[in-house]
Amino acid sequence: MTSIRTVSQARLKLVALMAIFALPMLVAWGMVFWGVGIPEERTAHGELSPDIPMLAEWPLSEQAGPLVEGDWVLAFDCGERCEVLTDQWWRVHRALGREAPRVSRLRIGGPADALPGERIVQWSNAPQWRKADTLWILDPAGHPVLTYTPEADPSEVLDDLNQLLRMNPEVGSRDVQDVAQR
């Protein structure tokens, strides 16, 4: 009688173990099939703009790119609120802290001198997709990732930028002099 009890207990343990591993798969299949429990909210505050070309294809007066190869780029198109927004995006860049060296800033247009770590270029001709006072975050390859209007909250831009940098770790170590020059 004890051997029958041991065999049935072993079978019960095996069925319980199989259920533990099968249950999450069944729940996931049910979520996909019925669409229950799948989050629909966005985490990025900026707008995705797949119709904007790569940075290398932008009609600029000179070739623009990151100040350091492999950097993310904050590209800002100066318009009516140029002075205020330039300072605002500079402060966002500084607020990145130890991640700031992984980001270059590019200003397109504007009458003022360049702020530290900023590169200024001009439009050779204005593209149709251009909107004055717009900020773009571009990946290290030059693809636009997110677009922000002039009314964008700087803390939301900082959140998005931190998220992008956290999800895309630095590929290699940088030369200390390159970082120190910023």
NUGU-87258 format. One record per residue (C-alpha): x, y, z. Coordinates in steps of 0.02 Angstrom, whole numbers. Layout:
// residues N
<pt px="X" py="Y" pz="Z"/>
...
This chain:
// residues 182
<pt px="0" py="0" pz="0"/>
<pt px="144" py="120" pz="36"/>
<pt px="219" py="91" pz="-136"/>
<pt px="52" py="137" pz="-218"/>
<pt px="44" py="293" pz="-112"/>
<pt px="224" py="341" pz="-159"/>
<pt px="189" py="315" pz="-344"/>
<pt px="31" py="421" pz="-339"/>
<pt px="122" py="558" pz="-242"/>
<pt px="262" py="556" pz="-370"/>
<pt px="135" py="570" pz="-512"/>
<pt px="49" py="713" pz="-422"/>
<pt px="215" py="804" pz="-403"/>
<pt px="251" py="777" pz="-587"/>
<pt px="81" py="846" pz="-640"/>
<pt px="104" py="996" pz="-522"/>
<pt px="278" py="1029" pz="-593"/>
<pt px="212" py="1021" pz="-772"/>
<pt px="70" py="1141" pz="-725"/>
<pt px="193" py="1264" pz="-651"/>
<pt px="287" py="1273" pz="-816"/>
<pt px="135" py="1263" pz="-930"/>
<pt px="25" py="1389" pz="-841"/>
<pt px="125" py="1545" pz="-890"/>
<pt px="125" py="1490" pz="-1072"/>
<pt px="-64" py="1465" pz="-1069"/>
<pt px="-91" py="1635" pz="-987"/>
<pt px="22" py="1720" pz="-1117"/>
<pt px="-69" py="1633" pz="-1259"/>
<pt px="-236" py="1691" pz="-1186"/>
<pt px="-171" py="1870" pz="-1170"/>
<pt px="-119" py="1871" pz="-1353"/>
<pt px="-274" py="1783" pz="-1417"/>
<pt px="-402" py="1888" pz="-1322"/>
<pt px="-297" py="2046" pz="-1303"/>
<pt px="-322" py="2052" pz="-1114"/>
<pt px="-190" py="2127" pz="-1000"/>
<pt px="-78" py="2197" pz="-1139"/>
<pt px="-23" py="2377" pz="-1099"/>
<pt px="-70" py="2502" pz="-1233"/>
<pt px="14" py="2657" pz="-1164"/>
<pt px="172" py="2733" pz="-1236"/>
<pt px="324" py="2762" pz="-1131"/>
<pt px="407" py="2891" pz="-1244"/>
<pt px="350" py="3071" pz="-1230"/>
<pt px="416" py="3122" pz="-1400"/>
<pt px="337" py="3083" pz="-1566"/>
<pt px="402" py="2948" pz="-1682"/>
<pt px="435" py="3019" pz="-1856"/>
<pt px="481" py="2882" pz="-1979"/>
<pt px="462" py="3001" pz="-2128"/>
<pt px="613" py="3106" pz="-2076"/>
<pt px="773" py="3053" pz="-2167"/>
<pt px="940" py="3009" pz="-2089"/>
<pt px="1051" py="3153" pz="-2032"/>
<pt px="1172" py="3123" pz="-2177"/>
<pt px="1028" py="3160" pz="-2298"/>
<pt px="976" py="3325" pz="-2217"/>
<pt px="1005" py="3477" pz="-2331"/>
<pt px="1134" py="3563" pz="-2223"/>
<pt px="1269" py="3687" pz="-2276"/>
<pt px="1403" py="3569" pz="-2212"/>
<pt px="1409" py="3386" pz="-2165"/>
<pt px="1339" py="3365" pz="-1991"/>
<pt px="1363" py="3221" pz="-1876"/>
<pt px="1404" py="3182" pz="-1697"/>
<pt px="1552" py="3272" pz="-1621"/>
<pt px="1618" py="3102" pz="-1571"/>
<pt px="1585" py="2943" pz="-1671"/>
<pt px="1451" py="2836" pz="-1588"/>
<pt px="1363" py="2981" pz="-1500"/>
<pt px="1177" py="3007" pz="-1492"/>
<pt px="1132" py="3179" pz="-1563"/>
<pt px="1014" py="3314" pz="-1500"/>
<pt px="977" py="3413" pz="-1659"/>
<pt px="886" py="3577" pz="-1632"/>
<pt px="813" py="3687" pz="-1770"/>
<pt px="825" py="3868" pz="-1712"/>
<pt px="671" py="3974" pz="-1743"/>
<pt px="585" py="4118" pz="-1655"/>
<pt px="621" py="4053" pz="-1480"/>
<pt px="800" py="4005" pz="-1521"/>
<pt px="890" py="4084" pz="-1375"/>
<pt px="775" py="4016" pz="-1239"/>
<pt px="763" py="3841" pz="-1313"/>
<pt px="950" py="3828" pz="-1350"/>
<pt px="984" py="3861" pz="-1166"/>
<pt px="847" py="3739" pz="-1115"/>
<pt px="920" py="3596" pz="-1221"/>
<pt px="1095" py="3636" pz="-1157"/>
<pt px="1029" py="3615" pz="-979"/>
<pt px="946" py="3450" pz="-1024"/>
<pt px="1113" py="3391" pz="-1095"/>
<pt px="1203" py="3441" pz="-935"/>
<pt px="1069" py="3356" pz="-830"/>
<pt px="1119" py="3189" pz="-906"/>
<pt px="1266" py="3189" pz="-786"/>
<pt px="1390" py="3049" pz="-819"/>
<pt px="1295" py="3001" pz="-978"/>
<pt px="1317" py="3175" pz="-1054"/>
<pt px="1477" py="3129" pz="-1149"/>
<pt px="1376" py="3002" pz="-1250"/>
<pt px="1268" py="3142" pz="-1325"/>
<pt px="1318" py="3277" pz="-1451"/>
<pt px="1218" py="3434" pz="-1484"/>
<pt px="1187" py="3505" pz="-1656"/>
<pt px="1102" py="3673" pz="-1682"/>
<pt px="1035" py="3717" pz="-1853"/>
<pt px="1033" py="3905" pz="-1878"/>
<pt px="1021" py="4041" pz="-1748"/>
<pt px="1114" py="4204" pz="-1726"/>
<pt px="1198" py="4168" pz="-1559"/>
<pt px="1370" py="4093" pz="-1530"/>
<pt px="1384" py="3907" pz="-1496"/>
<pt px="1366" py="3850" pz="-1317"/>
<pt px="1497" py="3730" pz="-1248"/>
<pt px="1490" py="3562" pz="-1336"/>
<pt px="1374" py="3625" pz="-1472"/>
<pt px="1401" py="3627" pz="-1660"/>
<pt px="1310" py="3753" pz="-1771"/>
<pt px="1263" py="3723" pz="-1953"/>
<pt px="1139" py="3804" pz="-2071"/>
<pt px="1004" py="3737" pz="-2187"/>
<pt px="1061" py="3748" pz="-2369"/>
<pt px="875" py="3740" pz="-2414"/>
<pt px="732" py="3706" pz="-2294"/>
<pt px="655" py="3533" pz="-2313"/>
<pt px="466" py="3509" pz="-2313"/>
<pt px="469" py="3412" pz="-2150"/>
<pt px="559" py="3553" pz="-2058"/>
<pt px="469" py="3639" pz="-1915"/>
<pt px="555" py="3784" pz="-1827"/>
<pt px="605" py="3763" pz="-1644"/>
<pt px="592" py="3572" pz="-1658"/>
<pt px="710" py="3454" pz="-1567"/>
<pt px="757" py="3283" pz="-1635"/>
<pt px="847" py="3143" pz="-1546"/>
<pt px="951" py="3044" pz="-1670"/>
<pt px="1035" py="2877" pz="-1639"/>
<pt px="1223" py="2853" pz="-1668"/>
<pt px="1189" py="2799" pz="-1849"/>
<pt px="1096" py="2963" pz="-1882"/>
<pt px="917" py="2896" pz="-1884"/>
<pt px="788" py="3011" pz="-1804"/>
<pt px="716" py="2921" pz="-1653"/>
<pt px="602" py="3051" pz="-1571"/>
<pt px="538" py="3225" pz="-1616"/>
<pt px="487" py="3359" pz="-1491"/>
<pt px="386" py="3519" pz="-1517"/>
<pt px="442" py="3684" pz="-1439"/>
<pt px="313" py="3658" pz="-1300"/>
<pt px="393" py="3493" pz="-1245"/>
<pt px="428" py="3477" pz="-1061"/>
<pt px="618" py="3467" pz="-1036"/>
<pt px="599" py="3339" pz="-896"/>
<pt px="505" py="3223" pz="-1017"/>
<pt px="643" py="3244" pz="-1147"/>
<pt px="770" py="3203" pz="-1012"/>
<pt px="670" py="3049" pz="-961"/>
<pt px="663" py="2988" pz="-1141"/>
<pt px="847" py="3021" pz="-1169"/>
<pt px="896" py="2930" pz="-1009"/>
<pt px="787" py="2783" pz="-1060"/>
<pt px="869" py="2775" pz="-1232"/>
<pt px="1044" py="2782" pz="-1158"/>
<pt px="1002" py="2651" pz="-1027"/>
<pt px="927" py="2532" pz="-1157"/>
<pt px="1074" py="2558" pz="-1276"/>
<pt px="1234" py="2539" pz="-1175"/>
<pt px="1396" py="2616" pz="-1235"/>
<pt px="1485" py="2504" pz="-1360"/>
<pt px="1665" py="2540" pz="-1314"/>
<pt px="1764" py="2648" pz="-1197"/>
<pt px="1810" py="2823" pz="-1251"/>
<pt px="1974" py="2912" pz="-1250"/>
<pt px="1984" py="3015" pz="-1090"/>
<pt px="2041" py="3169" pz="-1187"/>
<pt px="1887" py="3167" pz="-1297"/>
<pt px="1774" py="3166" pz="-1145"/>
<pt px="1876" py="3299" pz="-1054"/>
<pt px="1864" py="3420" pz="-1203"/>
<pt px="1675" py="3433" pz="-1187"/>
